[in-house]
Amino acid sequence: METVTITLNGVEVSGYSGMTVLDLARESGIDIPTLCHDPHLTPLGACRICLVEEERTGALLASCVTLIAPGMVVNTQSPRVLERRRAIIRLMLASHPDSCFVCDKGNRCQLRHIAAEMGIGLVEFQRIPQFAAIEEVNPFIERDLSKCILCAKCIRADQELVVEGAIDYMNRGFASKPATLNDQPLEKSECTFCGTCVSLCPTGALMEKVKTYRGTVTTVVPTVCPFCGCGCGIHLEVRDNKIVRVRPNDRGSSNGPTLCVRGCYGYDFVHSPERLTTPLVRVNGRLEAASWEQALGLVAQELERIKAAHGPDSLAVLGSSKCTNEENYLLQKLARAVLGTNNIDNGSRLYSSASRVGLAKSLGLPGTTNPLSDIEQSQVILVIGANPTASAPVVGYAIKRAVKQKDARLLLVDPQPTKLSAFADIWLRPKLGTDVALINGLIKVIIDEGLWDRGFVAARTQDFETWAGSLHKYSPEYVEEATGVSAEEIRRAARLFAGASRGSIVYGNGIAQQVGGTGAVQALANLALVTGNIGRRGTGLYALLRENNAQGASDMGALPDYLPGYQGVGDMAARRRFEEGWGVRLPDRAGLTALEMIRGAKEGSIRAMYIVGENPVSTFPSPSSVREALASLEFLVVQDLFLTETAELAMVVLPAASFAEKDGTFTNLERRVHRVRKAIEPPGQSWPDWHIIVQLAQRMGCPMPYSSPRQVMDEIGELVPLYRGIDYADLEMGGVHWPPPDGDPSGTRRLYETGFPHGLARFAPVDYMAGELSQDGYPLKLVAGSVLFHFGGGTRSSKSLRLRKMSPQGFVEISVGDAQALGIAHGEMVRVVSPQGEVIARASLTDRLPAGMLFMPISFPESPVGELFGLPPDSQTPALKTCAVRLERNGPHG
């Protein structure tokens, strides 16, 4: 870059070509006030507060949009500059209400702050008529445009950061204002209520509708969002032991200045009156309050009794993809070193197992290959089996920014429309369950037309010839018959993906939770390998994980067949390291998966279970069967925030602390390990999960030498190769991507840049197994998935007042044509029936679904979509995405 030298306030300073005067001034420690500027937004020069004087010409320039040029002589504090700034502020205040003392923005108002610094109080100008506040019924945001200064931050945030297009300027002159299409309320627009506009608004024009506290807080705690696997950095603003606001933390985070509606407004589950605050013990069939000593004493006594009577493998432990790394590490240590069993699993088994196994088999490591920021460096992006705009909104933002701002081309594979459909260059709509055939068809075209990366394949892969031969039948015509996608569209899509030098693949539960999900993941890995889209910026495979610590729970060994760091329980050398570290012999046989535990409970081989932070009665397939199995246990202990459907069956319920009430780490979907920090005290007598586990181990005669999560992470850094050397000090600047190479404090941002763990990546033949989803008597195809305003099984999001108000009950989406054919009205209660079970939900008519397809969200315990899926007889991972159903009217509307 060319060096440019200017004179700034009498001092020569140097910057680089492309820098603005404002950039260089701030880099030089000179403050220039701004209202419309934000480093994450395109400079606009709307407010003119940042005026500076170019002394050679006498011109007054907006420093945020003026590029530095050699020889410039700039004064940021000349009398003319100060006079104009004061005049601009007075004009703004003339159209601003005199309500600073009662405005909810308070001392956070940037206009008020700048006016005070300039000594401006009462304004002598004639008042300009003000807009009235806009009536909104949404529970998240309120607009008072009488306080709007037309800085356009909200518009730019909407169009540049989250790329939604919900708002823009309306009218001209004094009537100009930011507004939705046709000036409708936000809830009737495209707004997703991500809160980005609210966090960037410099005045009180945009505010949270529900105000826990009106004013400025003094305690701000950086931590990590507890919802999806994106692992967004957030700031918790705290007053009087209560979270009053959440703001994005853009320092070294994957989300920058953005969040989604859940991350911004869903935190209030922490303060729900339904939180457990004391241990509960079942006495005469009723759960009654007890002391920690009583509860833990009973748990230790019963687990020891059952272990002595029936052996250690009669016990099982279910960990949580919502608990911290340290807590999952301690939980698997409790299972193996104290209880003596490998019967340990975690809730991500239901949706991430196929991804973990498939990626590890093909590439060597079980995780997303690249950081999320690389998506915006891609020339083509394949999104398949995922709706990131609902399940992982920050990923959705990145994809939309890449398409709109960086000319990336989107190849979307989804049978139903999503918000990404409008951004797609090619949108393929295959039949449900035919993804493997489609992927193999794309690869077949790429190979046949010579579009594959010969150099990469020759140097860095193995088994190419055998694998390529297995694709002989996947001609475009065969794939068209299997998938319903035309042969020409298949060829176009293959050429699009292979024709780019940097291609990325984003996939989710639509791939991982289908029948044969592991093979589908391997097929995607084959596509990435054959096109050389591994190990470089702007390439890679992105596995969207549902929960905030799904990656970390598995990393920490909350798995029946792996010790921490994916070291097999049968690996003698690995087992010896842990035995020496823990001072105990460890079991060497693989334990039971989560669903095998349920089956064992039903059959009587599992006598007791310890369930931490999971609600299998609500989230597992066939909840009624799970309930029956857990109710048959001799002893069940559940540790959670709420008295969940599972906790209601327990003999002992232990109250746990939420993410905001403890320290630790989470590992997000891009393998970034980052700090979780305690912001408030837990309610009542609830304890952090790690502390409960330590106390239980002590009562079972196996004390664990930890007084803080930091000590646990120190041990993880010693015994787990993927986390070797990571400590809390390393995580202060935004986290570390595992594995951490020597000398790089940020870790390994991109896997496989220099090679694969086993030398070469492996092409794996994956055959499409044709099967008809529909069955006699069940003519419709149901898709289960995520929705924006709830999360996961709904245990937490259903306790968030704002999220619940926006989406109060479960529903089933039906195409208008199907509803008319069945005589079903919008809002009517219907019965959804599958060969495995049935649920009742409210009908929601839509024109976005194709005929014959239904959609149900997974997040409403009162409409448990899992009842439509049976417990698999032999599979370790259930298919929980699609099934055949029929609809029946259940009664009149209401």
N, C-alpha and C positions, 0 to 999 in steps of 0.2 A: 504493500500500500504506500502511496505517495505521502510524504510528510508535508504538512501545511503549517506555517508559522504565522500567527497574528499577534496583534497587541491587544491585550484584554485588561482594561482598567489600569493602563500604564505599564503593564508587565508583558514581556514577550512570552508566549506559550505556544506549544506545538501540539497539533493533533494530526489526524489522518483524513485524507480525502473522503468525502461522504459524511463526515461528522457535521452536526449542526452547531451553531453558536451555543445553544443551550447545553448540548452534550459536553462540549469542551469546557464551558463555564463550570458545570457541575463536577466534571473530572478535576478541575483546578481548584475546587473548594469554594466557588463563588455561587451564592444563592440567587436565583432569579425566580420570582414567584410565578406560578402558573395555576390555572384552573381547568383548562381543557386538555392538558397534556398528561399522558401516561406512557411509560416506556413500552408497554405491551400493545399500544394502539398506534395506528398511522397518525403522524403529526398533522394537525389541521389548522392551527393558528386561529381558532374561532374566538377565543376570549380576549386576545391581544394584551393580556396582563404581562406577558413575557417580553414586552417591547424593550429593545436596546437601541442605542444610537451609534451609527457608523459615522465617526467624527470626520472622515475625509469628505463625505458627501452631505452630511447632515441628515441623512435618511433615518427614519425610525423604522426598525425592522422587527418582525415577530421572530424571536430567536429560535423558537421550536421548529420553524420551517426554513430557516436561512442557513445554507451551507457555508462553512468557513472557506475563505479564499485567501491566497497569499497576500500579505500586506494590509489586511483589514485592520482598522483601528476602532475597537469597540468599547463603548462605555455603558456599563449596566446601571449606573447610578447618577447619570447626568441630571441637571435640573429639569430639562425637557422631558426626560424619561419618567422621572418621578411625578411630574405634573400630569402627564398623560395617563399614567397608571391610576392616579387618584381620580381623575375625571372618569375613567372607565368604571372604576369601582362604584363611584357615586351614581352613575347611570344604571348600573346593575341593581343597586340598592333602591333606586327610584321605582323599579318594577318588582321589588321584593317586599313581602309583607313585614311589618314591624312586629315580629313574633319570636325574636331570638330567645327570649327568656322562657317561652313555653314550647319551642320547637324541639322535637325529639332528637334532632341531630346534635344539638347542644354544642359542646366544645369540639366536636368532630367536624363541624362545618368549616370547609376550607375558605369559603367566602367571608365568613365572620372572622376567621383567623387573620386573613390578609388585610381586611378592613381595620382590624384592631392594630396590626403592625404599622399601618399607614396613618393611624390616628384619626380615622374617619368614624364619626358618630352619626348624628342626625343629618339627613340629606335635605338640601334646600330646593332640589329640583321638583317640578310638578310630578305628581304620582301618575304612573301608567297603569291603566286597568289590568287587573290580574285575572287569571283563569281560576275557576272554581275547582275544588278537589273533585277527583273522578270517583264515582261510586263503583267499587269492585266487590264481588262476592267471593273471590278466591281468598284462601286463608294465609297467603304468603306475603304479598306485596301490595302497598297502597301508593297511589300517585297523587301528589299535590303540585300541579304544574304552576301554581302561583309562585313557587320557589325555584322554578326552572330557570337556569341562566343560559340555555341553548349552547352548552359546551359540546353536545353530541357524543359524550362518552358512552351513554347508554346505547345509542344507535351503533356506534363503532364496536362496542362490546358484543352486541347482538349479531352484527354482520361480519365482524372480523374474527372474533374469538370463538363463539359458539356456533356461528354461521347458521342462524335460524331464520333470519329475515322477518321477525315478528314486528319490528318497529322501524319507522323512518320519519323524516320531517314531513309535516302536513301544513298546508297553507303558506302564506308569504308575509313578510313584514312583521308588524306587531302581533299578528295572528299566528305566526309560525310556532309550531310546537312538535315535540316527538309524540308519535301516535301510532296505534295499530292500524291495519287496513280498515277503512271506513270508520275509524275512531271507535272501534268496539272495545269492551272491557277485555282485559288481558286473558281471562279464562276462555274467551271466545276466539282468541287469536292463536297463532302458532307458538306462543310463548311456552317454554317448558319450566319456567320459574326456577332457573338455575341460580338466581341471585347475583349474577355477575354484574348486572347493571346497578344493583343496589350497593354493592361493595365499592364500585367505582364512582358513583354519583357524589359530587363534591358538596352538595347542599342537602336539604331535607326534601327534595322533590320526589325522591324514591326512597321508601323506608319499609322496613319490615312491618307487616300489619299487626302481628301480635308482639307487643313490646314487653318483654320480661323486666327490663330496666330502662328507664329514660335518662340517659346521661353517658358520661365517659367512665370507662373502667380503668383501673390501675393495674390489674392482673391479666396478662395475656400469656397463654401457655401454648407453645407449638407442639402439635402432636399429629396423629394420623387418623383419617376418617375410618369409622368402624364398619362401613358397608361393603361395597364391591371390591374386587381384586385390584383395582387401579391403584389403591393406596395413596390417595390424594393427601397432600400436606394441608393441614388446617391450623388456624389459630382459635383457641377457645378463649373467649372473653368472659371473665369470671368476676362476680361480685357476691359477697355474703354466701360463699359456698354454693353458688348456683351459676350454671352456664347461662349467660344472657344473650350471647351472640356467637356465631361462627363466621369466620372469614377465611378465604383461601390464603395459604402460605405459599408464596411463589418462590421461596428461596430453596433452590436445589430440589424442587419437587417435580413430579410427573405432570401435574395439573396446571402449573403456572398460576394465573390470576382467576382461574375458573373453578367452579364446583358444579354439582348437579343439585336438583331439588332435595334429594335425600341428604346429601352432605351438608347443604346449607341450612335446611329447615327441619330435618328429621331427628336432630339430636335430643329432642325433648323426651324421648323414651327414658333417658337417664333419670329424669325427675318424675316419672310416672308414679302415681299413688299405689299402683299395683306392684311396685318393687318388693321383693322379699327383703325383710329387715332382721329376721331372727331365724335360727335353725328350727326346723320342725321335725317332730318324731311322731310316728303313728302309734296311738294308744287307743285300744278298744275300737279300732277301725277308723279313727279320726286323727288327722294331723294336728298336733298341738305344739305350741311354742316350747322350746327347750334351750338349755344353755349349750354353748359350744362344747363344754366338757362332756355333757351327757350325749350329745349327738355324735361327736367324734369317737367317744368311748364305745358307743353302740356299733358304729360302723366298723371300727377296728376289731371288736369282739366277734361280730358276725362274719366278717371276711376271714378271720383266722379260724373260726369254727368250721366254716364250709370248706376252706382249704384243707384242714386236717381231716375232715370226713370224706371228701370227694376228690382231693388233689387240686393242685394249682390251676389246671386247665378247666376246672369247673367254674372259674371266675373269668370275667371279661370286662374290659374297660373301653369306653367310647369317648375319645377326645374330641376337640372342637376346632374347626377352622376359623372360629371367631376369637379364640384365646391366643395369647401371645406365644412367641417362640419359646420363651423360657418356661411357660406353663405347660406347653405340650411336651417339652423335653423332660420336665419333672414327672409328668403323668406317665410317659412311657417308661421312665426309670422306676416309678412306683410299680408299674405292671411287671416289669422284668426282674428288677432287683429285690422287690419287697414281696409281691404276690407270687413271683416265679413263673409267669406265663407270658407268651407272646400274643395272647388274645387282646391286642390293642389296635384300634383303628380310629379314624376320624371321619367327620361328616362329609368331607369332600369326596369320599368314596363314591357317592352317588353321581358325581358329575365330572371329576377330574382324573379318575383312575385310568380311563382309556387314553387320555392325553399324556399322562405321566409315563405309562408303559410304552405307548407308541413312539413318543419322542426319544425315550431312552434306548429302545431297540434300534431305531434307525440312525440316530445321531450320536447317542452316547450319554446325554444328560437330560433329565426330566424337567425341562423348563423352557419358557419363551426365550428365543435366541437373541433378541435385540431390544434396546430401550424404546419406549413409546415415541420418543422424539424422532426416531428413524422413520416412522410412518410418513412424516411430512417430507422426507427425502426420497420417497419412492416415486417412480414414474408410472407404475401401475399397481393397483391394490386389489387383491382378490378377497372378498368378504363372503364367507360361506358358513352356513349353519349358525349364524349369529345375528343379533339385532343390537349392536353396541349402543345405538342411541337410547335404548331403554335399559340394557343390562350393564353397560360400562360407558356412560355418557362421555367421559373424557376421551376415550378412544374414538367415539363417534365424532367429537369435535375435531380431533386430529385428522381423521379421514376427510371430513368436509373441508377443512382448511387446505389440505393437500390438493383436493380437486379444484376448489374455487380460486385459491391464491397461487398455487404452484403448478397448475396445469397437469396434475396427475390424472390418470384415467382409472375409473372404478369399474371393476368387473364384479357384479353382485349376483350371488346365487341364493335365491330365496323364493319359495313358492308363494309367499304372501308379501304384499307391499309393506315397506317400512319407510322411515324418513330418509333413508339413504337411496331409495328408488329414484328420486328426482335427480340425484347426483350421478347416477350410473351411466357409463358409456354403453355398457352392455348389461342387460338384466336377464338372467336365465331363471326360469321357473320350473324346475324339474318336479316330477312326482315325488311324494314323500318316500324317504328310504332308499333313494336311488343315487345318492351322492357318490358312492364308490364307482359306479358305472360311469358317471359323468366325469369324475377326475381321471379315471383311466382313459376315457375317450379323449380328453384334452391332451393327455400325455402322448397317446397314440398319434394324434395329428402332429404334435411337436416333433416326434421322432421321425415319422414318415416324411415330413416336409423339410427335414434337416435343420430344424430351428433349435436343437438342443446344444448345450455348451460342451463341446467335445473335450476342450482342454480341462475344464473343471472335473468332468466325469472321469477322464483318464487319470488325472493326478490325485483325486481326493475321494474316490468312491470304489466300491467293489460290487461284484455280482451283477454288473450291468447287463451282460448278454443273456443270462438266465432270466432276469427280470423282464427285459425287453421282449423276450420270446413269449412270456406269459400274457402279453397284451395283444396277441394276434387277433383275437375275436372282437376287440373293442373298436371296430370301425365306426365312423360317424353315423352310419345307417343303423348299425346294431344299437348304438347308444341312444339314438333317437327313439327307437322302438321301446327301449327300456325306460327312458326318462321322460319322454314326451317333448324334449328339446330338439328343435330341428337340426339336421346334420349341418346345415350352413351356419347356424348360430354357433354350433360347437366349433367349427373351423375358425370362425371369426374370433371367438373367445380365446382359443388356443394361440392364434397368431398375435392377438393383442398382448397376452401375458408373456409369451416367449420373445416378442419383438422389443420389449423394454430391457434396458441394461440393468435396471434396479426394480425388482418386483417383490412385494411383500404379501403374505397370506395371513388373514385374520379369521380365526374360526372360534366357535363357541360350543354350547351344549347341544346344538342341533347336530353337530358331528359327534361329540364325545358321549352323548346319552342315547344314541341310536343303537340298534342291534348291530354288533360288529364294529363298535366305535373305535376300538384299538386299531383295526385294519384301516378304517377311514382316516385316522390320524397318520398312519404310515403312508397311505396313498398321497396325502398332502405333502408329507416329507419327501416322497419320491418326486413330486412335481417341483418342489423347491430345489432338490438336488440336480435333476436333469436340466434345469435352466440355470444352474449356478447361482441361485439366489439364497446363498447361505454365507455368513462370515464377512459381510460387507455392509457399509452404511446404506440404508434405504432398502435393505432386503430382509429376509427372515420370516419365521413363523411366530405368530402371536396367539397364544392360547388364552382365551378370555375365561378367567376363573370367577366363580360366583361370589365367594366370600373373601373378606379382607385378608385372611391369613391361610387360605387354602394351600398356597405354596409352602408357607412356613411350617404348618402342621405336619405335612408330609416330609419336609426337610428334616424335621426334628425326630423322625422315627416313630410317629404315631401311626404306624403301619404294622401289620402282622408278620410281614416277611422281611422287613428292613430295620436295621439299627439306624440311629441318626446319621444323616449324610448318605442315605441309600446304600449302606453297607449291609450285605445279606446276613441274615441271622445264622446262616450256615457257614459263613466265612470265618474260619477259625482264627485267623490273624486279627481281623476286626473285632471279633468277639473277645479275644484275649485282651485287647487294648482297653475295652470297657470294663472287663472283669478286673483288670489291674487298677483302673481308675476308681471303680466303685467298691472294690474289695469283696466281691461276691461272684459265685458261679451263675451263669446265665443260661436259660433254655436255648436249645439249638434247633428246634423244629419250628417251622412257620406256624403262626397262630391262625385264628379265624378272622375273616373279614366282618364288617358291620352286619351284613345281611346273614352271614353264616352264624353270627352270634344270636340273631333273632330266631333263626331256625333251631339253633341249639337250645335256646330257652324254651321253645315250643316242644321240643322232643325230650327235654329233661337233662341233657348233657351239660348245659350251662345252668348253674344254680344261683349265681349272684352276678349283678352288673353294677358298675360304677359309671354313670353317664355325666359328662361334664359339658355344659354349654350346647347341648344338642337336644332336639325335640323330635325323636324318631316317630312318635305317635302321630305327628302332624306332617312330617316331611318325607318319610319313607313310603315306598309303594305299599298299598293295601293297609292303611292305618288301622283298620279294625283287626286285622290279623296280628299286627305289631302290638296293639294294645292287649290282645288276648295272650300273646307270648310273654310280654313283660309282666302282666298280672299273675302269671303262673310261677314266676321266680320265687325262690325262698327269700331272697333279699335283694332289694333295689335301692340304691342311693343315687339321688339326682342333685347336681350342683348347677344353679342357674340364677338369672336375674329375676325371673318371674315364676309363678306357680303354673308352669306349662301343662299341656295335656299329658306329657310324660311324667312330670313331677307329681301330678295328682295320683299316680299309681305307686309312688315311692313309699318306702318305710321310713326313710330319712331324707329330708330336703335341706341342702346347705345353701345359704344365701351368698351369692358372689358379687364382687365389685365389677362395675362396667369399665369400658376402655378409658373413661375420663377419670377414673378413681384409682389408677394403678400405673406403675412403670413397667417398661419392657420393650419389646420390639415386634414388629410385624414384617413379613416379607411379601411384597406385592407380586403381581403377575409378571413383572419384568425382572424378577429376582433381586429387587432392591430391598435390602434390609434397612429399616429405619425406625427411629425411636418413637415410642409411645410414652407420653409423660403424664404424670398425675397432676390433675388440675383442681380437683375437689375431693373432699372426704367421702367415703362410702356412706350410704344411709344406714342408720341403726347399727346393727351388729354384723353387717355383711363384711366379708373379707375378700381380698384378692385371691384368685384361684391358686396362685403359686403358694401363698401362705397356707391355704387350707391343705394342700397336698403335703407340704412340709410337716404340718402339725399332725396329719394322719399318719405319715410314715413314722414319726416319732412315737406315736401311741401304739404302733405295730412293732416296736422294738428295733427299728431301722432308721435312726436319726439321719437327716440330711443336713450337711454343714453349710446352709445358706441363710443369710439374714437379709438378702436383697436380690432382686433380679440381676443386678450387675454381676454378682458373684456367679450366678448361673450362666450368664453369657461368657464369663471368663472361662468356665469349664467347657462350654460349647466350643469356644475358640481353640481349646487344646485338643479336644477329642474328635471333632467333626471336621474332616478335611475341607468340605465346601465352605466352611465358616472359619477356617484356621486363621488365627490372628485378629479376627474382628473383635473390637471392644467398643464400649460406649463412646469413647473419645473419637473413634473413627467415624461415628455416625452423626456427629454434630453438624456437618456441612451438607446434609441432604441424603445421607445414606450410602451404602456400599452394595454394589452388585456382586453376588457370589458367582464363581469363586474369586477370592481376592488375590491377584498376582502380587508378587513382591514389588514394593516400590510404587504401587498405584493406589492412592487412597480411595478412589472411586470404584475400585474393583474391576471386574470384567464386564464392561457395558455390552460388548458383542461377543457371543460365543463363536468358537470355531474360526476365528480370523487366521490363526496359524496352523490349525489342524484339529483333528477329532480325538477324543480320549483314547479310542482303541485303534488309532492310526488312520483308518478309512471309514467313511460313512457307508451305510449298507442299504442297497436297494432291496426292498422286500416285496415279493409278489403278493398282491391282494386281489382276490377274486370277488366279484359282485355276486351275491346270492339272491337271485330273484325271489320275490315273495309278494303276494297281494295283501295289502294292509286291510282292506275291507273284508268283512265276513258276512255270511248269510244272517240277515236280521239286524245287521249293523252297517248301514250303507254310508255313513258319514265318517270322515277322518278328522280326528281331534289333534290339535297341536297344543301342548302345554308350554308355557314360557313366562318370561319376566315382563313386568310393566314398570313404567317410570316411577309411579307414585307409591310403590311398595317395594319390598325387598325380600328375597329368599322365601322362607316359609312363613314370614309375616310375624314372627315372635316379637321382634323389636319394632318394625314399622307400624304394626297394628296398635302399638302403645304410643305412637307419636300423634298427638292431637291434630296437627296440621295435615300430615299425610293422610290420616284416617278421614278427616273431613273432606279432603279433595277426592278420595276414592274410598267410600265408606263400606262397600260390600263386594263380595265376589260376583262374577258375571261370566257368561259364556257369549262370545261374539259369534253371530250368525249372519251369513250373507242375506241381503234383503230378499233375493229370489228364493232361497231355501225357507226363510221364515214365512213368506207368502204361501209357498206350497204346503207348508205344515200348519198354516193358520195360527202362527205365533206372532204376538204383538210385542213391540218394544216395551221392556220393563216387566213383562210377564214372567212368572216363576216357571221354570222348566226342569224336567228331570233328564239328566245326561246319563245314559246307561251304556256300559261296556260289558263284554263277557265276564269281566272280573268284579264289577261292582257298579255303584251308581252314586251320583251326587245331585243336589238341587242347587240351582243358581238362577240369577236373574238374566233374562235374555237381553242382549244388547245388539241391535240390528246395525249392520255396517255395509257399506258398499266397497270396502277394501279387500274383502276375502273372496276368493274364487268359489264357485258353486261346489258344494260337497265338503267344504272344509270349515271346521270350527276352531276357535281359539279360547283357551281358558288360562287365566293367571294362576301361578303356583302359590301365591302369597296370602291366601285367605283361609285360615284354619276352619272357618265355619262352612266352607265349600272345598273340602280337601280333595283336590284333583287326583291325589295319589290313590284314592279308592278305585279309580278307573284302571289302574295298573296292578297286576298281580305280583306277588313275590316270585322271582325267578326260581325254578326248581334246582338249577345247578350253576347258574352264572353268578360270578362274584360281583358284577356290576349290573344293575337293572337298566332296562330301556324305559326311560321316563319322559320321552318327548312326544311320541305319537301312538295312537291306538284307534281301533275301529269303535264307533259308538252309534247310538241312535238317540233321537230326541223325543221326549214325551211331554205333553202339557201336564203341568202339575196343579193348576188351579188358576183362578182369576188374578189379574194384576193387583198387587198390593198385599 
